[in-house]
Amino acid sequence: KQEVTQIPAALSVPEGENLVLNCSFTDSAIYNLQWFRQDPGKGLTSLLLIQSSQREQTSGRLNASLDKSSGRSTLYIAASQPGDSATYLCAVIGTYKYIFGTGTRLKGFS
Amino acid sequence: NAGVTQTPKFRVLKTGQSMTLLCAQDMNHEYMYWYRQDPGMGLRLIHYSVGEGTTAKGEVPDGYNVSRLKKQNFLLGLESAAPSQTSVYFCASTGANEQFFGPGTRLTVL
C-alpha cells in the first residue's frame, strides 16, 4: 500500500530564506507527482506537476524535483515571502488514484 | 471557465438526516473524485469515477454513495448522517494528469 509522508508537519522560517519541503513515498511505481498549496479554509491549488519521466519542474520561485528510485520529492521555494504562508501537500499518482501526504504548514515568517 | 464548483459550501445536519453534495466541472474531464479532509488525517479518497456512468470505491467509502449520471457532475450522498462524517469534503477532477479541486463543503453532523 502506498504511503506518503511529509516531514516536518510545520516549519517557521525567516523571510527571504530559501525553503526545502520534503515528500517521501513507499512505492516507486508512480505515474506522476503533484504539489499543492492550501490556504486556511480553502481548496487545494495546484503548484507543480512532475511527470514520472521528469526529474524536476519549475514555476517562478518554485522548483520541484523527483527521484522515483529513492521515493522522494522536494519542493524548493526561493526567497520566501509572508504570502507563502500556507500548507503544502504532495500527492503521488498511481492508476486513477492520488495518495496525499498530510502536508507541511509554513508559518511564522519573521 | 468556472473550473470545479461545489454546492453547498456549508451544511449542518442532525444525526440520521440525509443530504447530497453536488460537484460540477466544466473542463470536460473524465475522472472525478470525492475526498474528505480531517485534521491530522490528510485527504482521504471516498469514491471516484473514471467516466460517465461509472463509479468506484476509494479508501473510506462506508456511509456514502455516489452517482455520475452526467460527465460534468459527480454527486455524493449521505443516506443517514453520523457525527463521524463531520468533515470538509472536496471534489476534484483530473485532466492531463493534473488534479483540480473545488472550494470544499464544510459539513457538521450533530
Backbone of each chain as ProteinMPNN parsed JSONL, in Angstrom:
{"seq_chain_A": "KQEVTQIPAALSVPEGENLVLNCSFTDSAIYNLQWFRQDPGKGLTSLLLIQSSQREQTSGRLNASLDKSSGRSTLYIAASQPGDSATYLCAVIGTYKYIFGTGTRLKGFS", "coords_chain_A": {"N_chain_A": [[0.843, -1.191, 0.0], [0.554, 2.158, -0.893], [2.21, 4.757, 0.807], [2.452, 8.086, 1.859], [4.6, 10.529, 3.061], [5.161, 13.548, 4.787], [7.535, 15.522, 6.143], [8.931, 18.225, 7.967], [5.849, 18.559, 9.946], [5.211, 21.168, 10.396], [6.681, 24.394, 9.861], [8.771, 27.069, 10.618], [10.101, 29.966, 9.253], [12.605, 32.433, 8.492], [11.852, 35.443, 6.745], [12.724, 35.712, 3.345], [14.487, 33.642, 3.205], [15.563, 30.574, 1.618], [13.455, 27.794, 1.061], [12.965, 24.331, 1.872], [10.984, 21.681, 1.224], [9.906, 18.454, 2.041], [8.913, 15.31, 0.629], [8.077, 11.997, 0.874], [7.669, 8.687, -0.424], [6.425, 5.307, -0.445], [6.165, 3.405, -2.473], [7.642, 3.064, -5.503], [6.455, 2.853, -7.94], [4.975, 4.938, -9.54], [2.915, 7.197, -11.455], [2.89, 10.014, -11.729], [3.732, 13.008, -9.852], [2.345, 15.449, -7.777], [2.396, 18.751, -6.533], [0.707, 20.745, -4.153], [-0.864, 23.735, -2.903], [-2.48, 24.841, 0.024], [-4.556, 27.169, 1.373], [-5.81, 28.407, 4.532], [-9.056, 27.198, 5.181], [-9.664, 26.913, 2.525], [-9.751, 25.409, -0.805], [-7.534, 23.115, -2.556], [-4.767, 24.245, -4.405], [-3.157, 23.712, -7.42], [0.345, 23.514, -7.755], [2.732, 22.468, -8.968], [3.272, 19.941, -11.38], [4.859, 16.903, -11.759], [5.891, 14.791, -14.202], [6.345, 11.233, -14.445], [8.563, 10.63, -15.957], [10.125, 12.83, -15.759], [12.656, 14.748, -14.041], [12.615, 17.116, -12.701], [10.68, 20.14, -12.162], [9.788, 23.478, -12.857], [8.477, 26.596, -11.72], [8.329, 29.877, -11.671], [9.292, 31.039, -8.525], [9.348, 28.525, -7.554], [10.556, 25.196, -7.411], [10.463, 21.834, -8.144], [11.644, 18.608, -7.449], [12.074, 15.182, -8.456], [12.76, 11.957, -7.412], [12.343, 8.924, -8.227], [13.423, 6.406, -7.681], [14.449, 6.534, -5.118], [12.218, 7.227, -3.786], [11.419, 9.923, -3.278], [10.489, 13.376, -3.223], [11.175, 16.812, -3.604], [10.3, 20.094, -2.751], [11.336, 23.231, -3.571], [11.358, 26.504, -2.423], [12.156, 29.61, -3.367], [13.605, 32.501, -1.831], [11.699, 33.18, 0.385], [8.45, 34.54, 1.168], [6.052, 36.465, 3.116], [3.547, 35.935, 2.014], [3.733, 33.304, 1.305], [2.886, 31.752, 3.324], [1.124, 28.964, 4.165], [-0.329, 25.684, 3.763], [1.461, 23.018, 2.398], [1.025, 20.418, 0.227], [1.857, 17.187, -0.99], [1.146, 14.848, -3.595], [1.07, 11.566, -4.726], [0.662, 9.84, -7.754], [-1.012, 7.147, -8.887], [-2.553, 4.483, -10.665], [-5.317, 5.993, -11.679], [-5.699, 6.906, -9.025], [-4.969, 9.271, -6.416], [-2.666, 9.682, -3.852], [-2.305, 11.315, -0.888], [0.03, 13.237, 1.05], [0.174, 14.442, 4.483], [0.877, 17.028, 4.636], [2.892, 20.056, 4.934], [3.033, 22.775, 7.025], [3.671, 26.094, 6.524], [4.685, 28.724, 8.527], [4.713, 31.69, 10.573], [6.476, 33.771, 9.552], [9.288, 35.864, 9.86]], "CA_chain_A": [[0.0, 0.0, 0.0], [1.35, 3.382, -0.994], [2.137, 5.715, 1.9], [3.139, 9.334, 1.543], [4.959, 11.197, 4.307], [5.758, 14.875, 4.68], [8.162, 15.926, 7.394], [8.149, 18.296, 9.192], [4.452, 18.935, 9.795], [5.147, 22.627, 10.41], [8.0, 24.987, 9.661], [8.854, 28.527, 10.73], [11.295, 30.393, 8.538], [12.777, 33.873, 8.302], [11.536, 35.948, 5.412], [13.855, 35.845, 2.438], [15.275, 32.405, 3.123], [15.115, 29.527, 0.704], [12.778, 26.726, 1.797], [13.01, 22.988, 1.308], [9.914, 20.848, 1.747], [10.166, 17.076, 1.643], [7.821, 14.368, 0.429], [8.604, 10.668, 0.595], [6.633, 7.704, -0.711], [6.966, 3.968, -0.226], [6.118, 2.598, -3.696], [8.199, 3.882, -6.587], [5.674, 2.662, -9.168], [4.012, 6.034, -9.647], [2.865, 7.834, -12.766], [3.272, 11.411, -11.598], [3.653, 13.566, -8.508], [1.83, 16.816, -7.86], [2.469, 19.576, -5.334], [-0.414, 21.646, -3.995], [-0.882, 24.688, -1.814], [-3.815, 25.018, 0.592], [-4.718, 28.253, 2.34], [-6.817, 28.043, 5.54], [-10.452, 27.272, 4.786], [-9.792, 26.92, 1.064], [-9.404, 24.191, -1.501], [-6.142, 22.939, -2.943], [-4.36, 24.852, -5.664], [-2.012, 23.011, -7.991], [1.569, 24.298, -7.931], [3.599, 21.851, -9.968], [3.053, 18.529, -11.705], [6.057, 16.285, -12.312], [5.631, 13.517, -14.851], [7.262, 10.209, -13.937], [9.777, 10.626, -16.781], [10.866, 14.058, -15.495], [13.403, 14.798, -12.776], [12.232, 18.331, -11.999], [9.747, 21.053, -12.804], [9.998, 24.807, -12.273], [7.5, 27.641, -11.995], [8.66, 31.057, -10.877], [10.2, 30.782, -7.396], [9.179, 27.139, -7.139], [11.212, 24.13, -8.159], [10.213, 20.536, -7.543], [12.43, 17.519, -8.011], [11.51, 13.858, -8.228], [13.664, 10.815, -7.502], [11.462, 7.781, -8.018], [14.135, 5.243, -7.149], [14.585, 6.685, -3.663], [10.907, 7.547, -3.231], [11.452, 11.266, -2.697], [10.33, 14.601, -3.986], [11.5, 18.002, -2.826], [9.815, 21.368, -3.266], [12.161, 24.358, -3.177], [10.755, 27.829, -2.578], [13.241, 30.585, -3.272], [13.357, 33.833, -1.263], [10.353, 33.082, 0.943], [7.716, 35.772, 1.456], [4.909, 36.214, 4.002], [2.437, 35.357, 1.245], [3.945, 31.866, 1.129], [2.279, 31.051, 4.453], [0.07, 28.057, 3.708], [0.055, 24.285, 3.895], [1.898, 22.47, 1.122], [0.786, 18.981, 0.174], [2.255, 16.458, -2.186], [0.308, 13.7, -3.906], [1.614, 10.656, -5.728], [-0.421, 9.452, -8.646], [-0.942, 5.821, -9.475], [-3.628, 4.264, -11.627], [-6.534, 6.747, -11.324], [-5.801, 7.391, -7.653], [-3.984, 10.165, -5.838], [-2.43, 9.466, -2.432], [-1.785, 12.584, -0.38], [0.667, 13.391, 2.335], [-0.606, 15.267, 5.398], [1.233, 18.419, 4.411], [3.801, 20.847, 5.768], [2.479, 24.118, 7.175], [4.636, 27.175, 6.686], [4.101, 29.725, 9.415], [5.587, 32.492, 11.413], [7.55, 34.497, 8.902], [9.824, 36.944, 10.708]], "C_chain_A": [[0.883, 1.247, 0.0], [1.127, 4.258, 0.219], [2.994, 6.922, 1.558], [3.364, 10.097, 2.848], [5.569, 12.55, 4.014], [6.247, 15.286, 6.078], [9.025, 17.156, 7.123], [6.69, 18.646, 8.916], [4.287, 20.445, 9.758], [6.551, 23.182, 10.395], [7.899, 26.499, 9.799], [10.162, 28.968, 10.097], [11.391, 31.906, 8.484], [12.444, 34.266, 6.873], [12.809, 36.091, 4.586], [14.7, 34.599, 2.303], [14.7, 31.462, 2.068], [14.55, 28.363, 1.528], [12.918, 25.401, 1.076], [11.94, 22.163, 1.999], [10.077, 19.448, 1.178], [8.898, 16.241, 1.553], [8.457, 13.012, 0.122], [7.456, 9.688, 0.405], [7.251, 6.312, -0.745], [7.019, 3.116, -1.497], [6.556, 3.461, -4.867], [7.426, 3.757, -7.901], [4.581, 3.712, -9.256], [4.029, 6.578, -11.062], [3.401, 9.253, -12.696], [3.254, 11.799, -10.126], [3.24, 15.022, -8.65], [1.983, 17.494, -6.513], [1.318, 20.576, -5.35], [-0.135, 22.625, -2.856], [-2.322, 24.779, -1.302], [-3.773, 26.143, 1.612], [-5.84, 27.876, 3.311], [-8.24, 28.226, 5.038], [-10.696, 27.237, 3.292], [-9.516, 25.535, 0.497], [-7.926, 24.151, -1.849], [-5.892, 23.579, -4.305], [-3.115, 24.143, -6.175], [-0.835, 23.959, -8.179], [2.414, 23.745, -9.075], [3.197, 20.395, -10.149], [4.332, 17.997, -12.315], [5.671, 14.941, -12.903], [6.685, 12.512, -14.392], [8.581, 10.178, -14.707], [10.646, 11.857, -16.532], [11.619, 13.956, -14.172], [13.052, 16.056, -11.987], [11.296, 19.171, -12.854], [9.861, 22.38, -12.086], [8.865, 25.736, -12.673], [7.802, 28.816, -11.085], [9.674, 30.749, -9.787], [10.156, 29.331, -6.917], [9.938, 26.192, -8.054], [10.947, 22.828, -7.423], [11.047, 19.486, -8.244], [11.777, 16.192, -7.658], [12.594, 12.81, -8.419], [12.845, 9.575, -7.177], [12.185, 6.633, -7.326], [14.299, 5.325, -5.637], [13.272, 7.053, -2.999], [10.841, 8.925, -2.607], [11.144, 12.343, -3.725], [10.614, 15.762, -3.053], [10.948, 19.23, -3.525], [10.697, 22.473, -2.692], [11.383, 25.653, -3.427], [11.86, 28.843, -2.351], [12.747, 31.886, -2.651], [11.945, 33.936, -0.685], [9.779, 34.445, 1.326], [6.555, 35.461, 2.391], [3.713, 35.6, 3.276], [2.585, 33.875, 0.972], [3.363, 31.064, 2.287], [1.072, 30.265, 3.984], [0.506, 26.654, 4.071], [0.357, 23.742, 2.509], [1.759, 20.954, 1.173], [1.353, 18.401, -1.11], [1.302, 15.278, -2.362], [1.006, 12.852, -4.958], [0.445, 10.046, -6.488], [-0.135, 8.078, -9.229], [-2.027, 5.671, -10.516], [-4.899, 4.911, -11.104], [-6.442, 7.461, -9.978], [-4.629, 8.281, -7.253], [-3.875, 9.843, -4.355], [-1.702, 10.687, -1.903], [-0.979, 12.402, 0.897], [-0.191, 14.303, 3.205], [-0.173, 16.727, 5.371], [2.263, 18.973, 5.365], [3.257, 22.264, 5.807], [3.599, 25.113, 7.383], [3.997, 28.283, 7.503], [5.192, 30.616, 9.967], [6.739, 33.152, 10.705], [7.989, 35.663, 9.789], [10.823, 37.781, 9.939]], "O_chain_A": [[1.823, 1.368, 0.785], [-0.013, 4.483, 0.624], [4.104, 6.798, 1.04], [2.438, 10.287, 3.636], [6.391, 12.691, 3.109], [5.479, 15.376, 7.035], [9.785, 17.159, 6.154], [6.332, 18.989, 7.789], [3.338, 20.953, 9.162], [7.495, 22.537, 10.852], [7.047, 27.133, 9.176], [11.215, 28.397, 10.38], [10.37, 32.592, 8.435], [12.716, 33.531, 5.924], [13.84, 36.539, 5.086], [15.532, 34.498, 1.402], [13.532, 31.544, 1.689], [15.106, 27.999, 2.565], [12.98, 25.343, -0.152], [11.983, 21.967, 3.214], [10.351, 19.273, -0.009], [7.942, 16.444, 2.302], [9.28, 12.899, -0.787], [6.393, 9.844, 1.007], [8.437, 6.151, -1.033], [7.835, 2.199, -1.587], [5.919, 4.466, -5.183], [7.71, 4.472, -8.861], [3.402, 3.412, -9.068], [5.018, 6.444, -11.782], [4.253, 9.65, -13.491], [2.822, 11.028, -9.269], [3.723, 15.737, -9.528], [1.731, 16.887, -5.472], [0.99, 21.167, -6.379], [0.697, 22.383, -1.982], [-3.267, 24.792, -2.091], [-3.04, 26.073, 2.598], [-6.729, 27.106, 2.951], [-8.59, 29.289, 4.527], [-11.808, 27.501, 2.836], [-9.107, 24.618, 1.21], [-7.164, 25.044, -1.479], [-6.701, 23.463, -5.225], [-2.135, 23.993, -5.446], [-0.993, 25.067, -8.693], [2.761, 24.457, -10.017], [2.831, 19.711, -9.194], [4.843, 18.565, -13.281], [5.184, 14.058, -12.196], [7.787, 12.895, -13.999], [9.603, 9.748, -14.172], [11.771, 11.932, -17.027], [11.255, 13.17, -13.297], [13.171, 16.078, -10.762], [11.136, 18.962, -14.056], [10.012, 22.424, -10.865], [8.358, 25.684, -13.793], [7.561, 28.761, -9.879], [10.77, 30.264, -10.065], [10.857, 28.964, -5.974], [9.966, 26.349, -9.275], [11.18, 22.73, -6.218], [11.15, 19.47, -9.471], [11.026, 16.091, -6.688], [13.264, 12.774, -9.451], [12.671, 9.216, -6.013], [11.607, 5.961, -6.472], [14.29, 4.302, -4.953], [13.213, 7.18, -1.776], [10.274, 9.09, -1.527], [11.481, 12.24, -4.904], [10.327, 15.699, -1.858], [11.103, 19.393, -4.736], [10.792, 22.632, -1.475], [10.827, 25.861, -4.505], [12.431, 28.92, -1.263], [11.625, 32.323, -2.905], [11.105, 34.677, -1.194], [10.493, 35.358, 1.738], [6.113, 34.315, 2.46], [2.955, 34.83, 3.866], [1.659, 33.246, 0.46], [3.345, 29.834, 2.242], [0.11, 30.834, 3.467], [1.588, 26.456, 4.625], [-0.394, 23.975, 1.562], [2.309, 20.296, 2.056], [1.332, 19.032, -2.166], [0.728, 14.778, -1.395], [1.48, 13.373, -5.968], [-0.615, 9.777, -5.925], [0.837, 7.873, -9.956], [-2.383, 6.642, -11.183], [-5.498, 4.401, -10.157], [-7.048, 8.518, -9.804], [-3.488, 8.087, -7.672], [-4.893, 9.742, -3.67], [-0.633, 11.053, -2.391], [-1.268, 11.528, 1.715], [-1.171, 14.875, 2.728], [-0.795, 17.57, 6.017], [2.484, 18.441, 6.453], [3.043, 22.886, 4.766], [4.388, 24.983, 8.32], [2.891, 28.728, 7.198], [6.389, 30.349, 9.852], [7.87, 33.109, 11.19], [7.163, 36.352, 10.387], [11.379, 38.735, 10.484]]}, "seq_chain_B": "NAGVTQTPKFRVLKTGQSMTLLCAQDMNHEYMYWYRQDPGMGLRLIHYSVGEGTTAKGEVPDGYNVSRLKKQNFLLGLESAAPSQTSVYFCASTGANEQFFGPGTRLTVL", "coords_chain_B": {"N_chain_B": [[-14.941, 30.089, -17.555], [-15.444, 28.097, -14.964], [-14.163, 26.08, -13.616], [-13.914, 23.744, -11.044], [-16.772, 23.367, -9.159], [-18.622, 23.413, -6.078], [-21.522, 22.502, -4.269], [-23.541, 22.462, -1.356], [-21.732, 25.197, 0.283], [-21.554, 25.182, 3.037], [-23.006, 23.139, 5.603], [-25.252, 21.986, 8.064], [-26.222, 19.134, 9.711], [-28.537, 16.925, 11.347], [-28.031, 13.936, 13.241], [-28.745, 11.039, 11.383], [-30.125, 12.305, 9.337], [-30.37, 12.9, 5.784], [-28.424, 13.861, 2.883], [-27.298, 15.439, -0.157], [-24.326, 16.167, -1.825], [-23.217, 18.297, -4.346], [-21.094, 18.243, -7.132], [-19.59, 19.967, -9.773], [-17.988, 20.223, -12.942], [-16.442, 22.063, -15.554], [-14.57, 21.395, -17.419], [-14.506, 19.266, -19.059], [-13.503, 16.88, -18.067], [-12.696, 13.441, -17.621], [-12.192, 11.994, -15.251], [-13.29, 12.042, -11.919], [-13.444, 12.898, -8.421], [-14.173, 12.305, -4.938], [-13.195, 13.532, -1.831], [-12.485, 13.453, 1.698], [-11.414, 15.659, 4.256], [-9.73, 15.664, 7.208], [-8.535, 16.896, 10.365], [-5.136, 16.201, 10.893], [-5.34, 13.85, 9.477], [-5.129, 14.132, 6.816], [-5.98, 14.124, 3.291], [-8.488, 11.936, 2.282], [-9.597, 9.456, 0.087], [-12.89, 9.023, -0.963], [-14.861, 8.109, -2.907], [-14.557, 7.521, -6.443], [-14.657, 8.346, -9.966], [-14.27, 7.179, -13.242], [-15.436, 7.899, -15.534], [-18.482, 8.88, -17.242], [-21.321, 7.385, -15.818], [-19.886, 5.477, -14.416], [-18.545, 4.364, -11.297], [-16.408, 4.028, -8.418], [-15.102, 2.531, -5.41], [-13.223, 4.226, -2.918], [-10.79, 4.84, -0.422], [-12.224, 5.247, 1.995], [-15.169, 4.452, 1.847], [-17.505, 3.753, 3.236], [-20.814, 4.462, 4.286], [-21.357, 6.358, 2.43], [-22.664, 7.227, -0.81], [-22.453, 7.446, -4.381], [-23.025, 9.084, -7.553], [-22.771, 9.309, -11.095], [-24.21, 10.524, -13.382], [-24.122, 12.363, -15.4], [-21.422, 13.575, -17.349], [-20.257, 15.944, -16.441], [-21.024, 16.183, -13.803], [-20.793, 15.087, -10.409], [-22.105, 13.388, -7.835], [-22.342, 13.215, -4.304], [-23.682, 11.291, -1.804], [-25.142, 11.145, 1.443], [-26.762, 8.869, 3.239], [-27.708, 8.393, 5.849], [-26.762, 10.41, 8.077], [-23.912, 10.567, 10.254], [-22.194, 11.575, 13.285], [-19.461, 11.06, 12.914], [-19.051, 11.696, 10.31], [-18.685, 14.338, 10.118], [-16.822, 16.77, 8.602], [-14.589, 18.22, 6.159], [-15.416, 18.321, 2.831], [-14.088, 17.618, -0.293], [-14.249, 17.981, -3.776], [-12.8, 16.842, -6.809], [-11.346, 17.018, -10.089], [-9.682, 15.453, -12.843], [-7.416, 16.244, -15.392], [-5.251, 15.69, -18.092], [-3.454, 14.451, -16.37], [-3.289, 16.212, -14.246], [-4.6, 17.405, -11.222], [-7.539, 19.095, -10.22], [-9.142, 21.106, -7.83], [-12.262, 21.646, -6.084], [-13.786, 24.25, -4.013], [-14.598, 23.197, -1.588], [-16.82, 21.694, 0.889], [-18.095, 22.347, 3.98], [-19.145, 20.242, 6.385], [-21.179, 19.63, 9.149], [-22.223, 17.321, 11.492], [-24.607, 16.874, 13.852]], "CA_chain_B": [[-14.484, 28.767, -17.119], [-15.546, 28.114, -13.513], [-13.343, 25.03, -13.015], [-14.673, 22.793, -10.233], [-17.616, 24.048, -8.187], [-19.283, 22.535, -5.13], [-22.725, 23.031, -3.623], [-23.399, 23.808, -0.794], [-20.443, 25.489, 0.908], [-21.674, 24.801, 4.447], [-24.261, 22.465, 5.917], [-25.347, 21.357, 9.384], [-27.223, 18.071, 9.706], [-28.727, 16.144, 12.563], [-27.776, 12.508, 13.052], [-29.815, 10.312, 10.717], [-30.619, 13.007, 8.156], [-29.668, 12.611, 4.531], [-28.159, 15.005, 2.027], [-26.493, 15.217, -1.355], [-23.385, 17.208, -2.208], [-23.08, 18.343, -5.799], [-19.849, 18.718, -7.719], [-19.689, 20.193, -11.209], [-16.772, 20.721, -13.583], [-16.695, 22.485, -16.93], [-13.318, 21.188, -18.152], [-14.675, 18.051, -19.85], [-12.638, 15.839, -17.521], [-13.297, 12.123, -17.431], [-12.018, 11.495, -13.897], [-13.731, 12.91, -10.829], [-13.135, 12.306, -7.123], [-14.635, 12.904, -3.69], [-12.299, 13.331, -0.699], [-12.758, 14.149, 2.938], [-10.192, 16.126, 4.907], [-9.873, 15.768, 8.644], [-7.271, 17.314, 10.99], [-4.171, 15.151, 11.18], [-5.559, 12.64, 8.665], [-4.91, 14.416, 5.404], [-7.083, 13.899, 2.361], [-8.763, 10.523, 2.065], [-10.483, 9.26, -1.057], [-14.139, 8.354, -0.612], [-15.247, 7.428, -4.144], [-14.103, 8.205, -7.635], [-15.32, 7.944, -11.21], [-13.377, 7.309, -14.401], [-16.223, 8.309, -16.685], [-19.934, 8.935, -17.055], [-21.951, 6.103, -15.558], [-19.011, 4.569, -13.667], [-18.051, 4.819, -10.008], [-15.615, 3.024, -7.722], [-14.831, 2.863, -4.013], [-11.895, 4.659, -2.533], [-10.233, 4.371, 0.848], [-13.207, 5.328, 3.079], [-16.46, 4.587, 1.169], [-18.667, 3.352, 4.03], [-21.717, 5.537, 4.683], [-21.501, 7.292, 1.306], [-22.94, 6.706, -2.138], [-22.15, 8.435, -5.42], [-23.577, 8.843, -8.887], [-22.168, 10.118, -12.172], [-25.167, 10.379, -14.48], [-23.627, 13.229, -16.464], [-19.964, 13.682, -17.299], [-19.802, 17.125, -15.731], [-21.491, 16.199, -12.42], [-20.479, 13.933, -9.552], [-22.881, 13.611, -6.627], [-22.004, 12.429, -3.118], [-24.839, 11.213, -0.93], [-25.093, 10.564, 2.778], [-28.122, 8.385, 3.448], [-28.047, 8.543, 7.257], [-25.54, 11.065, 8.553], [-23.397, 10.265, 11.591], [-21.211, 12.583, 13.713], [-18.141, 10.733, 12.359], [-18.972, 12.235, 8.956], [-18.322, 15.75, 10.208], [-15.567, 16.882, 7.88], [-14.615, 19.081, 4.976], [-15.469, 17.457, 1.657], [-13.562, 18.227, -1.514], [-14.395, 17.322, -5.064], [-11.703, 17.16, -7.722], [-11.365, 16.361, -11.395], [-8.325, 15.312, -13.382], [-7.215, 16.347, -16.822], [-3.826, 15.67, -18.429], [-2.747, 14.008, -15.171], [-3.255, 17.242, -13.223], [-5.857, 17.394, -10.479], [-8.087, 20.406, -9.891], [-10.039, 20.956, -6.696], [-13.281, 22.605, -5.748], [-13.508, 25.025, -2.8], [-14.918, 22.432, -0.395], [-18.077, 21.812, 1.635], [-17.878, 22.058, 5.4], [-20.338, 19.556, 6.897], [-21.211, 19.307, 10.575], [-23.319, 16.435, 11.854], [-24.797, 16.993, 15.303]], "C_chain_B": [[-14.429, 28.727, -15.6], [-14.647, 27.082, -12.864], [-14.226, 24.009, -12.321], [-15.47, 23.576, -9.191], [-18.319, 23.02, -7.313], [-20.46, 23.254, -4.49], [-23.201, 22.037, -2.59], [-21.991, 24.037, -0.251], [-20.423, 25.077, 2.375], [-23.002, 24.071, 4.634], [-24.161, 21.89, 7.316], [-26.494, 20.362, 9.327], [-27.386, 17.509, 11.107], [-28.461, 14.679, 12.24], [-28.989, 11.832, 12.427], [-30.391, 11.0, 9.496], [-29.804, 12.631, 6.937], [-29.408, 13.902, 3.766], [-27.317, 14.59, 0.835], [-25.614, 16.43, -1.594], [-23.186, 17.123, -3.721], [-21.734, 18.905, -6.202], [-20.044, 18.857, -9.222], [-18.357, 20.702, -11.735], [-17.069, 21.002, -15.061], [-15.451, 22.315, -17.807], [-13.348, 19.918, -18.994], [-13.764, 16.917, -19.372], [-13.392, 14.538, -17.357], [-13.299, 11.716, -15.947], [-12.481, 12.524, -12.869], [-13.627, 12.149, -9.517], [-13.872, 13.047, -6.006], [-13.662, 12.51, -2.578], [-12.956, 13.936, 0.552], [-11.42, 14.516, 3.573], [-10.477, 16.358, 6.374], [-8.527, 16.142, 9.252], [-6.381, 16.122, 11.302], [-4.289, 13.909, 10.322], [-5.264, 12.898, 7.192], [-6.169, 14.198, 4.587], [-7.266, 12.405, 2.136], [-9.828, 10.376, 0.989], [-11.719, 8.475, -0.646], [-14.608, 7.472, -1.782], [-14.642, 8.199, -5.31], [-14.824, 7.645, -8.857], [-14.363, 8.169, -12.373], [-14.147, 7.646, -15.674], [-17.704, 8.288, -16.359], [-20.497, 7.527, -16.854], [-21.109, 5.113, -14.772], [-18.612, 5.185, -12.339], [-17.262, 3.69, -9.365], [-15.334, 3.496, -6.314], [-13.395, 3.285, -3.828], [-11.501, 4.055, -1.212], [-11.27, 4.291, 1.959], [-14.621, 5.468, 2.521], [-17.694, 4.366, 2.039], [-19.483, 4.563, 4.472], [-21.99, 6.547, 3.582], [-21.906, 6.548, 0.04], [-22.709, 7.827, -3.148], [-22.877, 8.077, -6.704], [-22.944, 9.803, -9.881], [-23.042, 9.913, -13.414], [-24.78, 11.245, -15.676], [-22.131, 13.416, -16.283], [-19.518, 14.839, -16.421], [-20.172, 17.129, -14.248], [-21.132, 14.927, -11.686], [-21.137, 14.209, -8.219], [-22.424, 12.677, -5.516], [-23.191, 12.467, -2.172], [-24.508, 10.596, 0.417], [-26.517, 10.15, 3.099], [-28.591, 8.598, 4.883], [-26.809, 9.099, 7.968], [-25.209, 10.681, 9.994], [-22.384, 11.332, 11.982], [-19.806, 12.332, 13.16], [-17.964, 11.259, 10.932], [-18.814, 13.758, 8.949], [-16.926, 15.924, 9.616], [-15.686, 17.997, 6.849], [-14.489, 18.167, 3.757], [-15.005, 18.228, 0.427], [-13.849, 17.336, -2.704], [-13.22, 17.736, -5.934], [-11.95, 16.47, -9.057], [-9.951, 16.388, -11.953], [-8.327, 15.413, -14.895], [-5.739, 16.434, -17.102], [-2.983, 15.386, -17.199], [-2.656, 15.055, -14.069], [-4.622, 17.324, -12.556], [-6.237, 18.805, -10.068], [-9.167, 20.23, -8.841], [-11.116, 22.028, -6.655], [-12.967, 23.276, -4.426], [-13.869, 24.307, -1.509], [-16.309, 22.7, 0.155], [-17.786, 21.435, 3.073], [-19.172, 21.512, 5.972], [-20.17, 19.258, 8.377], [-22.437, 18.452, 10.831], [-23.45, 16.429, 13.376], [-25.436, 15.725, 15.887]], "O_chain_B": [[-13.492, 29.251, -14.998], [-14.38, 27.181, -11.666], [-15.163, 23.473, -12.913], [-14.901, 24.358, -8.429], [-18.581, 21.898, -7.746], [-20.402, 24.451, -4.207], [-23.27, 20.847, -2.899], [-21.149, 23.143, -0.326], [-19.384, 24.668, 2.893], [-23.983, 24.335, 3.938], [-23.118, 21.37, 7.711], [-27.609, 20.712, 8.938], [-26.487, 17.608, 11.942], [-28.644, 14.239, 11.104], [-30.119, 12.022, 12.877], [-31.073, 10.362, 8.694], [-28.693, 12.112, 7.045], [-30.086, 14.908, 3.974], [-26.703, 13.522, 0.828], [-26.081, 17.568, -1.572], [-23.014, 16.046, -4.29], [-21.29, 19.924, -5.673], [-20.598, 17.968, -9.867], [-17.679, 21.498, -11.085], [-17.829, 20.288, -15.714], [-15.296, 23.005, -18.815], [-12.334, 19.534, -19.578], [-13.311, 16.097, -20.17], [-14.571, 14.524, -17.0], [-14.281, 11.165, -15.45], [-12.123, 13.7, -12.93], [-13.708, 10.921, -9.49], [-14.156, 14.241, -6.108], [-13.343, 11.335, -2.397], [-13.839, 14.79, 0.473], [-10.433, 13.792, 3.449], [-11.35, 17.146, 6.738], [-7.484, 15.756, 8.724], [-6.827, 15.147, 11.908], [-3.453, 13.01, 10.408], [-5.163, 11.953, 6.409], [-7.273, 14.102, 5.122], [-6.307, 11.694, 1.836], [-10.832, 11.088, 0.988], [-11.616, 7.399, -0.056], [-14.732, 6.255, -1.651], [-14.268, 9.364, -5.182], [-15.501, 6.619, -8.791], [-13.727, 9.218, -12.474], [-13.575, 7.674, -16.763], [-18.125, 7.748, -15.336], [-20.194, 6.606, -17.613], [-21.573, 4.009, -14.485], [-18.367, 6.389, -12.257], [-17.43, 2.526, -9.728], [-15.325, 4.696, -6.038], [-12.481, 2.781, -4.481], [-11.831, 2.908, -0.911], [-11.22, 3.378, 2.783], [-15.232, 6.521, 2.705], [-18.802, 4.735, 1.65], [-18.939, 5.553, 4.961], [-22.763, 7.486, 3.773], [-21.541, 5.389, -0.158], [-22.765, 9.008, -2.805], [-23.287, 6.936, -6.916], [-22.625, 10.947, -9.556], [-22.658, 9.225, -14.36], [-25.073, 10.903, -16.822], [-21.638, 13.412, -15.155], [-18.507, 14.733, -15.727], [-19.693, 17.982, -13.501], [-21.158, 13.834, -12.252], [-20.771, 15.165, -7.535], [-22.152, 11.5, -5.751], [-23.652, 13.54, -1.783], [-23.711, 9.663, 0.521], [-27.394, 11.006, 3.218], [-29.75, 8.945, 5.109], [-25.933, 8.35, 8.4], [-26.093, 10.497, 10.831], [-21.769, 11.941, 11.106], [-19.042, 13.276, 12.957], [-16.85, 11.267, 10.407], [-18.813, 14.382, 7.888], [-15.967, 15.302, 10.073], [-16.735, 18.622, 6.693], [-13.573, 17.349, 3.668], [-15.467, 19.335, 0.149], [-13.712, 16.114, -2.648], [-12.707, 18.848, -5.81], [-12.667, 15.473, -9.139], [-9.134, 17.232, -11.585], [-9.118, 14.768, -15.584], [-5.027, 17.175, -16.424], [-1.932, 15.996, -16.999], [-2.008, 14.813, -13.051], [-5.659, 17.315, -13.22], [-5.402, 19.598, -9.633], [-10.001, 19.33, -8.935], [-10.923, 23.152, -7.117], [-11.986, 22.919, -3.773], [-13.486, 24.761, -0.431], [-16.899, 23.757, -0.066], [-17.294, 20.342, 3.355], [-20.177, 22.219, 6.04], [-19.156, 18.706, 8.804], [-23.549, 18.806, 10.439], [-22.531, 16.033, 14.091], [-25.669, 15.65, 17.094]]}, "name": "protein", "num_of_chains": 2, "seq": "KQEVTQIPAALSVPEGENLVLNCSFTDSAIYNLQWFRQDPGKGLTSLLLIQSSQREQTSGRLNASLDKSSGRSTLYIAASQPGDSATYLCAVIGTYKYIFGTGTRLKGFSNAGVTQTPKFRVLKTGQSMTLLCAQDMNHEYMYWYRQDPGMGLRLIHYSVGEGTTAKGEVPDGYNVSRLKKQNFLLGLESAAPSQTSVYFCASTGANEQFFGPGTRLTVL"}
